[in-house]
Amino acid sequence: MQHFIKIDGKVRTDITYPAGFMDVISIDKTGENFRLIYDTKGRFAVHRITTEEAKYKLCKVRKIFVGTKGIPHLVTHDARTIRYPDPLIKVNDTIQIDLETGKITDFIKFDTGNLCMVTGGANLGRIGVI
C-alpha cells in the first residue's frame, strides 16, 4: 500500500476506511485537499479546500459529562472525546479542532442568527440561519 491519502491528517491505507461529514481528505502527491459535506439532495459532496482550511475541522458537540476525578469531557459528532473543554461550550455548539494537535481552537455557539447546515432529516444538506 502506498501512503498517499490522509483523512483528518492521518495516513489511511485501508480502502474500506469510512469517511464522514466534515472529514478532511488530503492527497499529498497532488497537493489537493477536500472536505466531505452534504449537497442539497443529502448526498456526500467533495468540496475542494485550501491548505489552511485543511488544518482544522468543525465538529458538533453531542455530549458533555464529568469523568473520573471530576475531569470534564465532551464528545463530538465523529466520536472524538476531548478532556478539559472550555466551560462556555455546551451541547449542540460547534467546535473548531486543530487536526495536528486535536485541541479546540475556537467554538461557535448554537444561537439564533448563526449560519448552519442541516445534518439530518428531510432537509439534509440545506444551509440556513438558525
N, CA, C and O atoms as a GROMACS GRO file, in nm:
protein
  520
    1MET      N    1   0.083  -0.120   0.000
    1MET     CA    2   0.000   0.000   0.000
    1MET      C    3   0.087   0.125   0.000
    1MET      O    4   0.186   0.134   0.072
    2GLN      N    5   0.048   0.219  -0.081
    2GLN     CA    6   0.118   0.347  -0.083
    2GLN      C    7   0.046   0.443   0.009
    2GLN      O    8  -0.076   0.436   0.024
    3HIS      N    9   0.120   0.534   0.069
    3HIS     CA   10   0.067   0.623   0.172
    3HIS      C   11   0.037   0.760   0.113
    3HIS      O   12   0.101   0.859   0.151
    4PHE      N   13  -0.059   0.768   0.022
    4PHE     CA   14  -0.090   0.895  -0.044
    4PHE      C   15  -0.210   0.967   0.018
    4PHE      O   16  -0.216   1.090   0.015
    5ILE      N   17  -0.304   0.894   0.072
    5ILE     CA   18  -0.430   0.952   0.118
    5ILE      C   19  -0.427   0.972   0.269
    5ILE      O   20  -0.391   0.882   0.345
    6LYS      N   21  -0.464   1.094   0.312
    6LYS     CA   22  -0.478   1.123   0.454
    6LYS      C   23  -0.622   1.163   0.481
    6LYS      O   24  -0.680   1.242   0.406
    7ILE      N   25  -0.680   1.109   0.586
    7ILE     CA   26  -0.812   1.150   0.632
    7ILE      C   27  -0.795   1.209   0.771
    7ILE      O   28  -0.747   1.142   0.862
    8ASP      N   29  -0.834   1.334   0.786
    8ASP     CA   30  -0.816   1.410   0.910
    8ASP      C   31  -0.670   1.410   0.956
    8ASP      O   32  -0.642   1.401   1.076
    9GLY      N   33  -0.578   1.420   0.862
    9GLY     CA   34  -0.437   1.434   0.894
    9GLY      C   35  -0.364   1.304   0.921
    9GLY      O   36  -0.245   1.307   0.953
   10LYS      N   37  -0.430   1.189   0.910
   10LYS     CA   38  -0.365   1.061   0.934
   10LYS      C   39  -0.369   0.976   0.808
   10LYS      O   40  -0.471   0.970   0.740
   11VAL      N   41  -0.258   0.912   0.778
   11VAL     CA   42  -0.248   0.827   0.659
   11VAL      C   43  -0.339   0.706   0.678
   11VAL      O   44  -0.333   0.638   0.781
   12ARG      N   45  -0.423   0.679   0.580
   12ARG     CA   46  -0.514   0.564   0.582
   12ARG      C   47  -0.485   0.478   0.460
   12ARG      O   48  -0.490   0.526   0.347
   13THR      N   49  -0.456   0.350   0.484
   13THR     CA   50  -0.428   0.259   0.374
   13THR      C   51  -0.541   0.160   0.351
   13THR      O   52  -0.546   0.094   0.247
   14ASP      N   53  -0.634   0.150   0.446
   14ASP     CA   54  -0.748   0.060   0.433
   14ASP      C   55  -0.849   0.121   0.336
   14ASP      O   56  -0.902   0.229   0.361
   15ILE      N   57  -0.876   0.052   0.225
   15ILE     CA   58  -0.966   0.109   0.124
   15ILE      C   59  -1.111   0.112   0.172
   15ILE      O   60  -1.194   0.179   0.112
   16THR      N   61  -1.143   0.039   0.279
   16THR     CA   62  -1.279   0.041   0.332
   16THR      C   63  -1.293   0.134   0.452
   16THR      O   64  -1.397   0.133   0.518
   17TYR      N   65  -1.192   0.216   0.481
   17TYR     CA   66  -1.199   0.308   0.595
   17TYR      C   67  -1.311   0.410   0.572
   17TYR      O   68  -1.315   0.473   0.467
   18PRO      N   69  -1.401   0.426   0.668
   18PRO     CA   70  -1.514   0.516   0.647
   18PRO      C   71  -1.477   0.662   0.667
   18PRO      O   72  -1.406   0.696   0.762
   19ALA      N   73  -1.523   0.748   0.578
   19ALA     CA   74  -1.507   0.892   0.593
   19ALA      C   75  -1.647   0.950   0.612
   19ALA      O   76  -1.743   0.903   0.551
   20GLY      N   77  -1.658   1.052   0.696
   20GLY     CA   78  -1.789   1.107   0.728
   20GLY      C   79  -1.796   1.256   0.711
   20GLY      O   80  -1.706   1.319   0.655
   21PHE      N   81  -1.905   1.314   0.759
   21PHE     CA   82  -1.934   1.456   0.746
   21PHE      C   83  -1.822   1.541   0.806
   21PHE      O   84  -1.778   1.517   0.918
   22MET      N   85  -1.776   1.640   0.731
   22MET     CA   86  -1.672   1.736   0.768
   22MET      C   87  -1.531   1.677   0.775
   22MET      O   88  -1.439   1.744   0.821
   23ASP      N   89  -1.512   1.553   0.730
   23ASP     CA   90  -1.377   1.496   0.728
   23ASP      C   91  -1.293   1.564   0.621
   23ASP      O   92  -1.343   1.599   0.514
   24VAL      N   93  -1.164   1.583   0.652
   24VAL     CA   94  -1.070   1.644   0.559
   24VAL      C   95  -0.992   1.532   0.490
   24VAL      O   96  -0.929   1.450   0.556
   25ILE      N   97  -0.997   1.530   0.357
   25ILE     CA   98  -0.925   1.430   0.279
   25ILE      C   99  -0.812   1.501   0.206
   25ILE      O  100  -0.837   1.595   0.130
   26SER      N  101  -0.688   1.458   0.230
   26SER     CA  102  -0.572   1.520   0.169
   26SER      C  103  -0.500   1.419   0.081
   26SER      O  104  -0.480   1.304   0.120
   27ILE      N  105  -0.461   1.463  -0.038
   27ILE     CA  106  -0.382   1.381  -0.129
   27ILE      C  107  -0.248   1.452  -0.144
   27ILE      O  108  -0.238   1.554  -0.213
   28ASP      N  109  -0.144   1.398  -0.079
   28ASP     CA  110  -0.015   1.465  -0.076
   28ASP      C  111   0.053   1.469  -0.213
   28ASP      O  112   0.122   1.565  -0.245
   29LYS      N  113   0.033   1.365  -0.293
   29LYS     CA  114   0.101   1.357  -0.422
   29LYS      C  115   0.059   1.470  -0.515
   29LYS      O  116   0.141   1.522  -0.591
   30THR      N  117  -0.069   1.508  -0.510
   30THR     CA  118  -0.117   1.616  -0.597
   30THR      C  119  -0.131   1.749  -0.522
   30THR      O  120  -0.151   1.853  -0.585
   31GLY      N  121  -0.120   1.746  -0.389
   31GLY     CA  122  -0.133   1.868  -0.310
   31GLY      C  123  -0.276   1.917  -0.297
   31GLY      O  124  -0.299   2.034  -0.269
   32GLU      N  125  -0.373   1.827  -0.317
   32GLU     CA  126  -0.514   1.866  -0.311
   32GLU      C  127  -0.572   1.832  -0.174
   32GLU      O  128  -0.532   1.735  -0.110
   33ASN      N  129  -0.667   1.915  -0.131
   33ASN     CA  130  -0.738   1.893  -0.005
   33ASN      C  131  -0.887   1.906  -0.030
   33ASN      O  132  -0.931   1.992  -0.107
   34PHE      N  133  -0.965   1.820   0.034
   34PHE     CA  134  -1.109   1.819   0.017
   34PHE      C  135  -1.176   1.806   0.153
   34PHE      O  136  -1.118   1.752   0.248
   35ARG      N  137  -1.301   1.855   0.162
   35ARG     CA  138  -1.383   1.835   0.281
   35ARG      C  139  -1.513   1.768   0.237
   35ARG      O  140  -1.573   1.808   0.137
   36LEU      N  141  -1.556   1.668   0.312
   36LEU     CA  142  -1.682   1.599   0.282
   36LEU      C  143  -1.798   1.674   0.347
   36LEU      O  144  -1.803   1.688   0.469
   37ILE      N  145  -1.889   1.723   0.265
   37ILE     CA  146  -2.010   1.788   0.316
   37ILE      C  147  -2.129   1.732   0.239
   37ILE      O  148  -2.112   1.659   0.142
   38TYR      N  149  -2.249   1.767   0.284
   38TYR     CA  150  -2.369   1.720   0.216
   38TYR      C  151  -2.409   1.818   0.107
   38TYR      O  152  -2.395   1.939   0.124
   39ASP      N  153  -2.459   1.765  -0.007
   39ASP     CA  154  -2.519   1.854  -0.107
   39ASP      C  155  -2.667   1.870  -0.073
   39ASP      O  156  -2.715   1.813   0.026
   40THR      N  157  -2.740   1.946  -0.153
   40THR     CA  158  -2.879   1.977  -0.121
   40THR      C  159  -2.971   1.856  -0.132
   40THR      O  160  -3.084   1.860  -0.083
   41LYS      N  161  -2.925   1.750  -0.195
   41LYS     CA  162  -3.006   1.628  -0.204
   41LYS      C  163  -2.970   1.526  -0.096
   41LYS      O  164  -3.022   1.415  -0.097
   42GLY      N  165  -2.881   1.565  -0.004
   42GLY     CA  166  -2.848   1.477   0.107
   42GLY      C  167  -2.738   1.377   0.080
   42GLY      O  168  -2.717   1.286   0.159
   43ARG      N  169  -2.667   1.393  -0.032
   43ARG     CA  170  -2.557   1.302  -0.064
   43ARG      C  171  -2.426   1.368  -0.022
   43ARG      O  172  -2.419   1.490  -0.006
   44PHE      N  173  -2.323   1.286  -0.003
   44PHE     CA  174  -2.191   1.342   0.026
   44PHE      C  175  -2.136   1.409  -0.099
   44PHE      O  176  -2.142   1.353  -0.208
   45ALA      N  177  -2.082   1.529  -0.081
   45ALA     CA  178  -2.016   1.601  -0.190
   45ALA      C  179  -1.874   1.632  -0.145
   45ALA      O  180  -1.851   1.664  -0.029
   46VAL      N  181  -1.780   1.623  -0.237
   46VAL     CA  182  -1.640   1.651  -0.208
   46VAL      C  183  -1.614   1.796  -0.246
   46VAL      O  184  -1.624   1.833  -0.362
   47HIS      N  185  -1.581   1.879  -0.145
   47HIS     CA  186  -1.561   2.022  -0.165
   47HIS      C  187  -1.412   2.054  -0.154
   47HIS      O  188  -1.350   2.024  -0.052
   48ARG      N  189  -1.354   2.113  -0.258
   48ARG     CA  190  -1.211   2.145  -0.258
   48ARG      C  191  -1.184   2.261  -0.161
   48ARG      O  192  -1.255   2.361  -0.162
   49ILE      N  193  -1.080   2.246  -0.077
   49ILE     CA  194  -1.044   2.350   0.020
   49ILE      C  195  -0.896   2.382   0.009
   49ILE      O  196  -0.821   2.310  -0.056
   50THR      N  197  -0.855   2.492   0.073
   50THR     CA  198  -0.714   2.534   0.072
   50THR      C  199  -0.636   2.455   0.177
   50THR      O  200  -0.693   2.384   0.259
   51THR      N  201  -0.504   2.470   0.173
   51THR     CA  202  -0.418   2.403   0.270
   51THR      C  203  -0.443   2.457   0.411
   51THR      O  204  -0.435   2.382   0.508
   52GLU      N  205  -0.472   2.587   0.422
   52GLU     CA  206  -0.502   2.646   0.552
   52GLU      C  207  -0.630   2.588   0.610
   52GLU      O  208  -0.637   2.559   0.730
   53GLU      N  209  -0.732   2.571   0.526
   53GLU     CA  210  -0.859   2.514   0.572
   53GLU      C  211  -0.844   2.367   0.611
   53GLU      O  212  -0.920   2.317   0.693
   54ALA      N  213  -0.747   2.298   0.551
   54ALA     CA  214  -0.729   2.156   0.578
   54ALA      C  215  -0.666   2.130   0.714
   54ALA      O  216  -0.655   2.014   0.756
   55LYS      N  217  -0.625   2.235   0.784
   55LYS     CA  218  -0.561   2.218   0.914
   55LYS      C  219  -0.662   2.207   1.028
   55LYS      O  220  -0.625   2.172   1.140
   56TYR      N  221  -0.789   2.236   1.000
   56TYR     CA  222  -0.889   2.229   1.107
   56TYR      C  223  -1.014   2.156   1.060
   56TYR      O  224  -1.034   2.132   0.941
   57LYS      N  225  -1.097   2.122   1.157
   57LYS     CA  226  -1.222   2.051   1.130
   57LYS      C  227  -1.328   2.105   1.224
   57LYS      O  228  -1.299   2.136   1.340
   58LEU      N  229  -1.450   2.118   1.175
   58LEU     CA  230  -1.561   2.161   1.258
   58LEU      C  231  -1.636   2.038   1.309
   58LEU      O  232  -1.667   1.947   1.232
   59CYS      N  233  -1.665   2.036   1.438
   59CYS     CA  234  -1.735   1.923   1.499
   59CYS      C  235  -1.848   1.973   1.587
   59CYS      O  236  -1.834   2.073   1.658
   60LYS      N  237  -1.961   1.903   1.582
   60LYS     CA  238  -2.074   1.936   1.668
   60LYS      C  239  -2.058   1.864   1.801
   60LYS      O  240  -2.022   1.746   1.804
   61VAL      N  241  -2.085   1.934   1.911
   61VAL     CA  242  -2.076   1.875   2.044
   61VAL      C  243  -2.204   1.795   2.070
   61VAL      O  244  -2.313   1.852   2.071
   62ARG      N  245  -2.190   1.664   2.090
   62ARG     CA  246  -2.305   1.577   2.114
   62ARG      C  247  -2.335   1.560   2.263
   62ARG      O  248  -2.451   1.556   2.303
   63LYS      N  249  -2.229   1.549   2.346
   63LYS     CA  250  -2.248   1.519   2.486
   63LYS      C  251  -2.137   1.584   2.568
   63LYS      O  252  -2.023   1.591   2.524
   64ILE      N  253  -2.172   1.630   2.688
   64ILE     CA  254  -2.073   1.681   2.783
   64ILE      C  255  -2.098   1.608   2.914
   64ILE      O  256  -2.211   1.600   2.961
   65PHE      N  257  -1.991   1.556   2.974
   65PHE     CA  258  -2.005   1.485   3.101
   65PHE      C  259  -1.880   1.504   3.185
   65PHE      O  260  -1.776   1.546   3.136
   66VAL      N  261  -1.892   1.471   3.313
   66VAL     CA  262  -1.780   1.479   3.405
   66VAL      C  263  -1.731   1.336   3.428
   66VAL      O  264  -1.807   1.250   3.474
   67GLY      N  265  -1.604   1.313   3.396
   67GLY     CA  266  -1.547   1.180   3.408
   67GLY      C  267  -1.487   1.157   3.545
   67GLY      O  268  -1.522   1.224   3.642
   68THR      N  269  -1.396   1.061   3.553
   68THR     CA  270  -1.332   1.028   3.680
   68THR      C  271  -1.249   1.145   3.730
   68THR      O  272  -1.192   1.221   3.652
   69LYS      N  273  -1.244   1.158   3.861
   69LYS     CA  274  -1.170   1.265   3.930
   69LYS      C  275  -1.221   1.403   3.892
   69LYS      O  276  -1.148   1.502   3.903
   70GLY      N  277  -1.347   1.412   3.848
   70GLY     CA  278  -1.407   1.542   3.820
   70GLY      C  279  -1.358   1.610   3.694
   70GLY      O  280  -1.372   1.731   3.680
   71ILE      N  281  -1.300   1.534   3.600
   71ILE     CA  282  -1.248   1.593   3.476
   71ILE      C  283  -1.361   1.605   3.375
   71ILE      O  284  -1.423   1.504   3.341
   72PRO      N  285  -1.389   1.726   3.326
   72PRO     CA  286  -1.495   1.741   3.225
   72PRO      C  287  -1.450   1.688   3.088
   72PRO      O  288  -1.334   1.705   3.049
   73HIS      N  289  -1.542   1.624   3.017
   73HIS     CA  290  -1.517   1.571   2.883
   73HIS      C  291  -1.627   1.619   2.791
   73HIS      O  292  -1.738   1.650   2.835
   74LEU      N  293  -1.596   1.625   2.661
   74LEU     CA  294  -1.702   1.644   2.563
   74LEU      C  295  -1.684   1.544   2.451
   74LEU      O  296  -1.571   1.504   2.420
   75VAL      N  297  -1.795   1.502   2.391
   75VAL     CA  298  -1.794   1.405   2.281
   75VAL      C  299  -1.852   1.474   2.159
   75VAL      O  300  -1.957   1.539   2.168
   76THR      N  301  -1.785   1.461   2.043
   76THR     CA  302  -1.828   1.527   1.921
   76THR      C  303  -1.906   1.432   1.831
   76THR      O  304  -1.921   1.314   1.862
   77HIS      N  305  -1.956   1.485   1.719
   77HIS     CA  306  -2.037   1.405   1.627
   77HIS      C  307  -1.957   1.292   1.562
   77HIS      O  308  -2.016   1.194   1.515
   78ASP      N  309  -1.824   1.304   1.558
   78ASP     CA  310  -1.742   1.197   1.499
   78ASP      C  311  -1.673   1.113   1.606
   78ASP      O  312  -1.570   1.051   1.580
   79ALA      N  313  -1.730   1.112   1.728
   79ALA     CA  314  -1.689   1.026   1.839
   79ALA      C  315  -1.553   1.062   1.898
   79ALA      O  316  -1.488   0.977   1.959
   80ARG      N  317  -1.508   1.184   1.880
   80ARG     CA  318  -1.386   1.230   1.948
   80ARG      C  319  -1.422   1.267   2.092
   80ARG      O  320  -1.527   1.327   2.116
   81THR      N  321  -1.338   1.231   2.185
   81THR     CA  322  -1.356   1.270   2.324
   81THR      C  323  -1.244   1.366   2.360
   81THR      O  324  -1.126   1.333   2.345
   82ILE      N  325  -1.280   1.484   2.407
   82ILE     CA  326  -1.182   1.587   2.440
   82ILE      C  327  -1.195   1.620   2.588
   82ILE      O  328  -1.305   1.648   2.636
   83ARG      N  329  -1.083   1.617   2.659
   83ARG     CA  330  -1.083   1.649   2.801
   83ARG      C  331  -1.057   1.797   2.823
   83ARG      O  332  -0.995   1.864   2.740
   84TYR      N  333  -1.105   1.848   2.935
   84TYR     CA  334  -1.089   1.987   2.976
   84TYR      C  335  -1.135   2.088   2.871
   84TYR      O  336  -1.056   2.173   2.832
   85PRO      N  337  -1.259   2.080   2.824
   85PRO     CA  338  -1.306   2.181   2.728
   85PRO      C  339  -1.335   2.313   2.799
   85PRO      O  340  -1.343   2.318   2.922
   86ASP      N  341  -1.352   2.419   2.722
   86ASP     CA  342  -1.391   2.549   2.776
   86ASP      C  343  -1.526   2.535   2.845
   86ASP      O  344  -1.618   2.474   2.789
   87PRO      N  345  -1.542   2.590   2.967
   87PRO     CA  346  -1.671   2.576   3.036
   87PRO      C  347  -1.788   2.644   2.965
   87PRO      O  348  -1.903   2.614   2.995
   88LEU      N  349  -1.761   2.735   2.872
   88LEU     CA  350  -1.868   2.803   2.798
   88LEU      C  351  -1.927   2.717   2.688
   88LEU      O  352  -2.034   2.749   2.635
   89ILE      N  353  -1.860   2.607   2.651
   89ILE     CA  354  -1.908   2.519   2.544
   89ILE      C  355  -2.020   2.430   2.598
   89ILE      O  356  -2.004   2.366   2.701
   90LYS      N  357  -2.132   2.429   2.526
   90LYS     CA  358  -2.248   2.349   2.566
   90LYS      C  359  -2.283   2.250   2.453
   90LYS      O  360  -2.224   2.256   2.345
   91VAL      N  361  -2.378   2.160   2.479
   91VAL     CA  362  -2.425   2.064   2.379
   91VAL      C  363  -2.488   2.141   2.262
   91VAL      O  364  -2.554   2.242   2.283
   92ASN      N  365  -2.466   2.092   2.141
   92ASN     CA  366  -2.512   2.149   2.013
   92ASN      C  367  -2.424   2.263   1.962
   92ASN      O  368  -2.445   2.309   1.850
   93ASP      N  369  -2.327   2.311   2.041
   93ASP     CA  370  -2.233   2.410   1.989
   93ASP      C  371  -2.140   2.342   1.889
   93ASP      O  372  -2.131   2.220   1.884
   94THR      N  373  -2.071   2.423   1.809
   94THR     CA  374  -1.974   2.372   1.712
   94THR      C  375  -1.835   2.413   1.757
   94THR      O  376  -1.812   2.529   1.791
   95ILE      N  377  -1.741   2.318   1.756
   95ILE     CA  378  -1.604   2.350   1.794
   95ILE      C  379  -1.514   2.333   1.672
   95ILE      O  380  -1.540   2.252   1.584
   96GLN      N  381  -1.407   2.412   1.670
   96GLN     CA  382  -1.306   2.402   1.565
   96GLN      C  383  -1.187   2.329   1.625
   96GLN      O  384  -1.129   2.375   1.724
   97ILE      N  385  -1.152   2.216   1.566
   97ILE     CA  386  -1.044   2.132   1.618
   97ILE      C  387  -0.923   2.142   1.526
   97ILE      O  388  -0.935   2.128   1.405
   98ASP      N  389  -0.806   2.166   1.586
   98ASP     CA  390  -0.680   2.162   1.511
   98ASP      C  391  -0.647   2.014   1.490
   98ASP      O  392  -0.634   1.940   1.587
   99LEU      N  393  -0.634   1.971   1.364
   99LEU     CA  394  -0.616   1.828   1.335
   99LEU      C  395  -0.479   1.776   1.377
   99LEU      O  396  -0.465   1.656   1.403
  100GLU      N  397  -0.378   1.862   1.384
  100GLU     CA  398  -0.245   1.816   1.423
  100GLU      C  399  -0.239   1.784   1.572
  100GLU      O  400  -0.184   1.682   1.612
  101THR      N  401  -0.297   1.872   1.654
  101THR     CA  402  -0.288   1.856   1.799
  101THR      C  403  -0.412   1.792   1.860
  101THR      O  404  -0.405   1.733   1.968
  102GLY      N  405  -0.526   1.804   1.793
  102GLY     CA  406  -0.651   1.753   1.848
  102GLY      C  407  -0.712   1.845   1.952
  102GLY      O  408  -0.804   1.805   2.022
  103LYS      N  409  -0.663   1.967   1.962
  103LYS     CA  410  -0.711   2.063   2.061
  103LYS      C  411  -0.817   2.155   2.001
  103LYS      O  412  -0.823   2.173   1.879
  104ILE      N  413  -0.900   2.211   2.088
  104ILE     CA  414  -1.003   2.306   2.046
  104ILE      C  415  -0.938   2.442   2.026
  104ILE      O  416  -0.873   2.494   2.116
  105THR      N  417  -0.956   2.501   1.906
  105THR     CA  418  -0.901   2.633   1.880
  105THR      C  419  -1.007   2.742   1.887
  105THR      O  420  -0.974   2.858   1.914
  106ASP      N  421  -1.133   2.708   1.863
  106ASP     CA  422  -1.240   2.807   1.864
  106ASP      C  423  -1.373   2.734   1.878
  106ASP      O  424  -1.380   2.613   1.856
  107PHE      N  425  -1.478   2.807   1.915
  107PHE     CA  426  -1.610   2.746   1.919
  107PHE      C  427  -1.716   2.847   1.878
  107PHE      O  428  -1.699   2.968   1.894
  108ILE      N  429  -1.826   2.794   1.826
  108ILE     CA  430  -1.938   2.875   1.778
  108ILE      C  431  -2.062   2.831   1.855
  108ILE      O  432  -2.097   2.713   1.855
  109LYS      N  433  -2.128   2.926   1.920
  109LYS     CA  434  -2.246   2.895   1.999
  109LYS      C  435  -2.364   2.861   1.908
  109LYS      O  436  -2.373   2.908   1.795
  110PHE      N  437  -2.455   2.778   1.959
  110PHE     CA  438  -2.578   2.742   1.890
  110PHE      C  439  -2.682   2.847   1.927
  110PHE      O  440  -2.762   2.827   2.018
  111ASP      N  441  -2.681   2.961   1.856
  111ASP     CA  442  -2.769   3.074   1.885
  111ASP      C  443  -2.846   3.115   1.761
  111ASP      O  444  -2.811   3.077   1.649
  112THR      N  445  -2.952   3.192   1.781
  112THR     CA  446  -3.026   3.246   1.668
  112THR      C  447  -2.939   3.344   1.592
  112THR      O  448  -2.861   3.419   1.652
  113GLY      N  449  -2.952   3.344   1.461
  113GLY     CA  450  -2.875   3.433   1.376
  113GLY      C  451  -2.748   3.371   1.320
  113GLY      O  452  -2.686   3.430   1.232
  114ASN      N  453  -2.708   3.254   1.369
  114ASN     CA  454  -2.588   3.188   1.318
  114ASN      C  455  -2.621   3.102   1.197
  114ASN      O  456  -2.731   3.048   1.185
  115LEU      N  457  -2.523   3.089   1.106
  115LEU     CA  458  -2.537   3.007   0.987
  115LEU      C  459  -2.520   2.859   1.025
  115LEU      O  460  -2.437   2.827   1.109
  116CYS      N  461  -2.598   2.771   0.964
  116CYS     CA  462  -2.587   2.629   0.996
  116CYS      C  463  -2.616   2.544   0.873
  116CYS      O  464  -2.671   2.591   0.774
  117MET      N  465  -2.577   2.416   0.882
  117MET     CA  466  -2.610   2.318   0.780
  117MET      C  467  -2.689   2.206   0.847
  117MET      O  468  -2.649   2.156   0.952
  118VAL      N  469  -2.801   2.169   0.788
  118VAL     CA  470  -2.886   2.064   0.842
  118VAL      C  471  -2.818   1.930   0.815
  118VAL      O  472  -2.780   1.901   0.701
  119THR      N  473  -2.804   1.846   0.920
  119THR     CA  474  -2.733   1.720   0.905
  119THR      C  475  -2.822   1.598   0.924
  119THR      O  476  -2.772   1.487   0.939
  120GLY      N  477  -2.953   1.617   0.924
  120GLY     CA  478  -3.043   1.504   0.937
  120GLY      C  479  -3.184   1.540   0.894
  120GLY      O  480  -3.222   1.657   0.896
  121GLY      N  481  -3.260   1.440   0.854
  121GLY     CA  482  -3.399   1.461   0.820
  121GLY      C  483  -3.421   1.494   0.673
  121GLY      O  484  -3.333   1.476   0.590
  122ALA      N  485  -3.541   1.543   0.643
  122ALA     CA  486  -3.581   1.570   0.505
  122ALA      C  487  -3.505   1.688   0.445
  122ALA      O  488  -3.493   1.696   0.322
  123ASN      N  489  -3.454   1.778   0.527
  123ASN     CA  490  -3.383   1.897   0.478
  123ASN      C  491  -3.231   1.880   0.482
  123ASN      O  492  -3.158   1.979   0.482
  124LEU      N  493  -3.184   1.757   0.486
  124LEU     CA  494  -3.041   1.727   0.494
  124LEU      C  495  -2.963   1.799   0.385
  124LEU      O  496  -2.996   1.790   0.267
  125GLY      N  497  -2.858   1.871   0.426
  125GLY     CA  498  -2.772   1.940   0.331
  125GLY      C  499  -2.807   2.086   0.308
  125GLY      O  500  -2.730   2.159   0.247
  126ARG      N  501  -2.922   2.129   0.355
  126ARG     CA  502  -2.960   2.269   0.336
  126ARG      C  503  -2.884   2.358   0.433
  126ARG      O  504  -2.855   2.318   0.547
  127ILE      N  505  -2.851   2.478   0.386
  127ILE     CA  506  -2.780   2.576   0.469
  127ILE      C  507  -2.877   2.689   0.498
  127ILE      O  508  -2.948   2.736   0.409
  128GLY      N  509  -2.880   2.732   0.624
  128GLY     CA  510  -2.973   2.838   0.661
  128GLY      C  511  -2.929   2.908   0.788
  128GLY      O  512  -2.820   2.882   0.840
  129VAL      N  513  -3.014   2.998   0.836
  129VAL     CA  514  -2.988   3.074   0.957
  129VAL      C  515  -3.077   3.019   1.067
  129VAL      O  516  -3.196   2.995   1.045
  130ILE      N  517  -3.020   2.999   1.184
  130ILE     CA  518  -3.095   2.946   1.298
  130ILE      C  519  -3.196   3.051   1.345
  130ILE      O  520  -3.270   3.026   1.440
   0.00000   0.00000   0.00000
